[in-house]
Amino acid sequence: IVDSLTVTKTVCAPQCSGRCFGRNPSECCHVECAGGCTGPKDTDCFACRNFNNSGSCVPQCPQTVIYNRLTYRMEPNPNAKYQYGSICVTQCPKNVVVDGSSCVSNCPSNKMEVEKNGVKTCEPCKGLCPKVCHGTSWTDSNSETVDARNIESFINCTKIQGSLNFLVTGIEGDAYNKVPPLDPEKLKIFNTVEEITGVYFLNIQSWPASMSDLSVFSNLQTIQGRKLYKSYALMVVKINSLTSLGLRSLQNINDGAVYIKGNKNLCYHDTVNWTRLLGSRPQKLKEKHVCHPLCSSDGCWGPGPDQCVTALQKMAVHHNATRLQLLQKPFRFYSPFFFCLQGANKCLVCASLKDGPHCVSMCPEGVMGQEGTIFKYPDKEGNCKPCHNNCIHLCTIYCCPCNHFSLASKILWYTWEFMVDSMTAKCPSPVAAKQAQIITPPPLCLTLGMRCLC
């Protein structure tokens, strides 16, 4: 009993920040100990304050990346371990996921689970993380239609498994079941949906009178149609408020037909090249309701250039905006399938500068390379070029600190070609200056140390 009391804080020397194993100043427990100790080392703890690394109490487990003082880079740590509860482990158990240097049960909301070489890791999502949600069901009276009770269950969904039924009891409310009318603004929740599978793709028998299209599904790209209702994957029936479909991203209906009937004010749907989407269908044009001239022969989902099924060739498509832009200057976005191509190496013309195949906002300055630090400057065409070997730091189109001599003048007397030639170990002569096409020849340069002063 006496021995156990010696580890309590009340009998420790004032020099101890926590518990101790004796009353002398040299008998303090290690700062990472919790609950007492048998000695001064981090391996003498009864329990660890933070993490246990193979018997040693440490503030954190060995990180997966460490800073290399020789290369000035963060590099993989060969001795890395992962935090699993309060223990440091060399590998996370198979029933959990690796997130950085930790073993977690689920990935955070901004990451998705990816399996690499048999190891499940959390990787950052590109944009919105994929989220699979269950749709409506005929067999469940509480979810047979999208309504005010379940609409928020579709927040951030990118894929719907099941049906999406829009019935009058959901849109206008159901007094018998005490379901209020659905707020039309909440239908914008479906803006994130990219794919839908199920018994129906979409069964719309009721729609808010204030909404003239189905643009809440403007990001929908694919209808799988794995199971069909009477061979149909999409049904839009007797919605008098609809004037266009607005399904501008829809590119594939893998199986099933489309049933659109009784929508007396609906236009443009007969301009769509349904053969391209799902199969053979005759094309018709409604008088005074034709596609925008910038749309291709594949038709359109509604009025305006942003509703083209596919755009004409060499058209600039800003797919995330509300309109399609035809630029007089070199176009910034293009794809024959109406989608923006990602990556700075896919541009036809760069908006700012070009470094090799990549479009960049500025040329590399002080970037570590395999053979040392890299400095580049933009030339007249906006291409990033490496600085001259005699440069010691960054350079520009007009001037550059040099290893040997350089010209100093407040007036830009030299052309860029002359500046490249002037980065030598000696100052240029007036004759050489004239030969280099100097706009206004400078006076003779005077050597001052390692500088040429004009």
Secondary structure, DSSP 4 states (H G I P E B T S, - for coil): -HHHHTTSGGGS-TT-SS-BSSSSTT-BPPTTEEEEESSSSTTSEEEESSEEETTEEESSPPPSEEEETTTTEEEE-TT--EEETTEEESS--TTSEEETTEEESS--TTEEEEEETTEEEEEE-SSSPP-EEE-B-TT-TTSSS--TTTGGGGTT-SEEESB-EE-HHHHS-BTTTTBPPPPGGGGGGGGG--EEESS-SEEES---TT--S-GGGTT--EE--SS-BTTEEEEEES-TT-S----TT--EE-S-EEEEES-TT--SGGGS-HHHHTS------BTTB---TTB-TT-BSSSSGGGBSSBPTT----TTSSS----SSSPS---TTS-PPPSTTS-SS-SSEEETTEEESS--EEEEETTEEEEEEE-TTSBEEEPPTTBSS---SS---BSS-----SS--S-HHHHHHH-SSSPPPHHHHHHTT-SSPPPPPEEETTEEE-
